[in-house]
Amino acid sequence: MKQLNSEQLQNIIGGNRWTNAYSAALGCAVPGVKYGKKLGGVWGAVIGGVGGAAVCGLAGYVRKG
């Protein structure tokens, strides 16, 4: 089995702690619901909340640093 060296480990994207993704998702879901409700009623709120959580949750997962 081949082992990774430290330079190869720097190229891995993602893998941050789950709390980073979770807090980022919650931080974007709330404004997504708020603005989505204004634009599209109940379904706008659902789409805005889920979309905001997905985008920011992914960003929190893959963010380096």
N, CA, C and O of each residue as an XYZ file, in Angstrom:
260
protein
N       0.837     -1.174      0.000
C       0.000      0.000      0.000
C       0.886      1.243      0.000
O       1.838      1.339      0.774
N       0.568      2.174     -0.859
C       1.352      3.403     -0.971
C       0.961      4.374      0.142
O      -0.219      4.515      0.464
N       1.955      5.039      0.726
C       1.694      6.011      1.779
C       1.854      7.421      1.233
O       2.685      7.672      0.360
N       1.045      8.342      1.761
C       1.126      9.744      1.361
C       2.208     10.447      2.166
O       2.391     10.172      3.352
N       2.918     11.352      1.515
C       3.859     12.177      2.267
C       3.182     13.504      2.616
O       2.052     13.751      2.195
N       3.856     14.344      3.370
C       3.230     15.570      3.868
C       2.865     16.544      2.754
O       1.897     17.291      2.896
N       3.609     16.561      1.648
C       3.266     17.462      0.543
C       1.969     17.037     -0.134
O       1.190     17.887     -0.566
N       1.733     15.745     -0.230
C       0.503     15.253     -0.834
C      -0.702     15.533      0.052
O      -1.801     15.749     -0.458
N      -0.521     15.533      1.346
C      -1.629     15.800      2.262
C      -2.149     17.225      2.121
O      -3.320     17.483      2.401
N      -1.304     18.147      1.694
C      -1.739     19.529      1.521
C      -2.685     19.679      0.340
O      -3.416     20.667      0.269
N      -2.693     18.732     -0.586
C      -3.542     18.815     -1.766
C      -4.952     18.284     -1.541
O      -5.806     18.423     -2.416
N      -5.209     17.682     -0.392
C      -6.539     17.151     -0.107
C      -7.476     18.317      0.201
O      -7.179     19.167      1.040
N      -8.606     18.338     -0.492
C      -9.586     19.408     -0.298
C     -10.666     18.890      0.635
O     -11.174     17.781      0.465
N     -11.010     19.705      1.620
C     -12.087     19.340      2.527
C     -11.570     18.609      3.744
O     -10.364     18.503      3.970
N     -12.505     18.111      4.517
C     -12.148     17.350      5.687
C     -12.050     18.183      6.949
O     -11.519     17.711      7.954
N     -12.551     19.415      6.923
C     -12.568     20.210      8.142
C     -13.522     19.578      9.142
O     -14.271     18.662      8.802
N     -13.493     20.055     10.338
C     -14.362     19.534     11.381
C     -15.821     19.743     10.986
O     -16.155     20.713     10.306
N     -16.683     18.832     11.415
C     -18.096     18.923     11.056
C     -18.718     20.187     11.629
O     -19.699     20.689     11.080
N     -18.170     20.713     12.718
C     -18.741     21.926     13.307
C     -18.552     23.133     12.393
O     -19.372     24.051     12.409
N     -17.481     23.144     11.596
C     -17.289     24.246     10.645
C     -18.394     24.249      9.603
O     -18.978     25.293      9.316
N     -18.681     23.090      9.041
C     -19.728     22.988      8.023
C     -21.096     23.275      8.629
O     -21.922     23.947      8.011
N     -21.337     22.771      9.830
C     -22.634     22.948     10.491
C     -22.897     24.411     10.822
O     -23.984     24.918     10.547
N     -21.928     25.090     11.404
C     -22.132     26.495     11.768
C     -22.235     27.379     10.532
O     -22.992     28.350     10.533
N     -21.491     27.060      9.482
C     -21.608     27.826      8.238
C     -22.974     27.614      7.607
O     -23.577     28.558      7.097
N     -23.466     26.382      7.638
C     -24.784     26.090      7.065
C     -25.882     26.825      7.819
O     -26.781     27.395      7.199
N     -25.823     26.819      9.141
C     -26.836     27.540      9.921
C     -26.755     29.041      9.694
O     -27.777     29.726      9.645
N     -25.551     29.541      9.557
C     -25.378     30.974      9.328
C     -25.981     31.447      8.025
O     -26.382     32.606      7.921
N     -26.057     30.586      7.031
C     -26.635     30.975      5.737
C     -28.080     30.528      5.579
O     -28.800     31.086      4.751
N     -28.522     29.551      6.338
C     -29.902     29.087      6.216
C     -30.878     30.141      6.718
O     -31.927     30.353      6.110
N     -30.549     30.795      7.804
C     -31.459     31.791      8.387
C     -31.709     32.962      7.439
O     -32.871     33.290      7.200
N     -30.681     33.610      6.886
C     -30.963     34.670      5.914
C     -31.631     34.142      4.649
O     -32.429     34.849      4.034
N     -31.318     32.913      4.252
C     -31.963     32.328      3.078
C     -33.454     32.180      3.269
O     -34.230     32.449      2.352
N     -33.862     31.753      4.453
C     -35.290     31.642      4.765
C     -35.926     33.021      4.801
O     -37.017     33.221      4.268
N     -35.254     33.959      5.421
C     -35.795     35.315      5.567
C     -36.048     35.974      4.209
O     -37.139     36.484      3.955
N     -35.046     35.960      3.352
C     -35.196     36.622      2.053
C     -36.021     35.790      1.075
O     -36.736     36.343      0.240
N     -35.925     34.479      1.174
C     -36.728     33.623      0.308
C     -38.209     33.762      0.577
O     -39.020     33.690     -0.346
N     -38.571     33.961      1.842
C     -39.983     34.129      2.194
C     -40.539     35.414      1.601
O     -41.692     35.459      1.172
N     -39.724     36.454      1.577
C     -40.166     37.721      0.987
C     -40.386     37.582     -0.514
O     -41.303     38.186     -1.070
N     -39.549     36.793     -1.165
C     -39.617     36.676     -2.624
C     -40.616     35.631     -3.104
O     -41.283     35.839     -4.117
N     -40.728     34.520     -2.400
C     -41.543     33.433     -2.928
C     -42.454     32.760     -1.930
O     -42.878     31.628     -2.161
N     -42.768     33.412     -0.832
C     -43.653     32.806      0.153
C     -42.998     31.627      0.854
O     -41.789     31.603      1.087
N     -43.831     30.654      1.181
C     -43.354     29.501      1.942
C     -42.329     28.693      1.146
O     -41.295     28.301      1.687
N     -42.609     28.444     -0.134
C     -41.672     27.659     -0.936
C     -40.390     28.427     -1.203
O     -39.325     27.824     -1.330
N     -40.474     29.722     -1.287
C     -39.260     30.523     -1.419
C     -38.389     30.411     -0.184
O     -37.162     30.365     -0.278
N     -39.039     30.366      0.988
C     -38.302     30.211      2.238
C     -37.616     28.849      2.303
O     -36.472     28.741      2.744
N     -38.320     27.821      1.862
C     -37.736     26.473      1.866
C     -36.531     26.409      0.929
O     -35.465     25.920      1.303
N     -36.716     26.904     -0.280
C     -35.631     26.868     -1.260
C     -34.457     27.730     -0.805
O     -33.302     27.322     -0.929
N     -34.746     28.919     -0.281
C     -33.682     29.800      0.199
C     -32.915     29.206      1.364
O     -31.690     29.312      1.425
N     -33.629     28.580      2.289
C     -32.971     27.980      3.449
C     -32.107     26.793      3.091
O     -30.962     26.691      3.532
N     -32.654     25.896      2.293
C     -31.895     24.704      1.900
C     -30.725     25.085      0.995
O     -29.619     24.567      1.149
N     -30.974     25.987      0.058
C     -29.901     26.417     -0.845
C     -28.781     27.122     -0.107
O     -27.603     26.858     -0.351
N     -29.148     28.023      0.799
C     -28.130     28.725      1.578
C     -27.328     27.784      2.454
O     -26.109     27.914      2.568
N     -28.020     26.830      3.077
C     -27.329     25.867      3.933
C     -26.392     24.981      3.126
O     -25.288     24.672      3.574
N     -26.824     24.574      1.944
C     -25.985     23.701      1.115
C     -24.727     24.421      0.645
O     -23.626     23.876      0.721
N     -24.895     25.634      0.164
C     -23.745     26.376     -0.362
C     -22.748     26.693      0.749
O     -21.551     26.444      0.600
N     -23.230     27.234      1.846
C     -22.314     27.625      2.919
C     -21.774     26.416      3.687
O     -20.644     26.447      4.175
N     -22.569     25.360      3.795
C     -22.069     24.141      4.430
C     -20.924     23.531      3.646
O     -19.932     23.090      4.226
N     -21.060     23.505      2.331
C     -19.976     23.002      1.485
C     -18.751     23.903      1.589
O     -17.621     23.420      1.659
N     -18.979     25.206      1.600
C     -17.856     26.142      1.728
C     -17.143     25.957      3.068
O     -15.915     26.028      3.131
N     -17.900     25.722      4.130
C     -17.288     25.478      5.432
C     -16.515     24.175      5.486
O     -15.552     24.054      6.242
N     -16.926     23.205      4.693
C     -16.236     21.913      4.669
C     -14.928     21.978      3.891
O     -13.925     21.403      4.312
N     -14.935     22.672      2.763
C     -13.741     22.675      1.913
C     -12.792     23.832      2.188
O     -11.693     23.869      1.636
N     -13.192     24.770      3.024
C     -12.345     25.933      3.307
C     -11.043     25.485      3.955
O     -11.036     24.630      4.841
N      -9.967     26.061      3.510
C      -8.656     25.746      4.084
C      -8.330     26.751      5.175
O      -8.733     27.912      5.104
N      -7.610     26.304      6.165
C      -7.134     27.215      7.193
C      -7.789     27.068      8.503
O      -7.459     27.792      9.443
